[in-house]
């Protein structure tokens, strides 16, 4: 899971993770050179993993949540 493997960061049109996110927690910020950087709204993210499982390059993943999240939300999503 690294920024190097995110297709959109590498100027390849891919927003599969955003398309799969029913909560609307993923957005892409356009950069110069045809690149777009994924941004995750941690408040909106449900930790369902749809984004991570749909990524063709495995650039997203779920990691154990920090102590600050309630026990009902055991995972958080982090960008590539």
C-alpha positions, 0 to 999 in steps of 0.5 A, a space after each residue: 500500500 503506497 502512493 506509488 501504486 495508486 494509478 490516479 496518482 500516476 496519471 492513469 484515469 482510475 477512480 474505482 475506489 471512489 465509485 465503490 464508496 457508498 458513503 461518499 468518503 473518497 474524493 480526488 483532488 486534481 493535481 498538475 500533469 493529469 494526476 489526482 490524489 485520493 482523499 479520505 473523509 475519515 468522518 464519513 468512512 464506515 470502514 467497510 473496505 469496498 474501496 480497498 477490495 476494488 483497487 486494481 493495484 492494492 493502493 488502499 487498505 484497512 488498518 487497525 483503528 486508533 484508540 480514539 475510535 469507538 469500539 463499534 468502528 474497529 477499522 479505519 481507511 488510509 489513503 495510498 
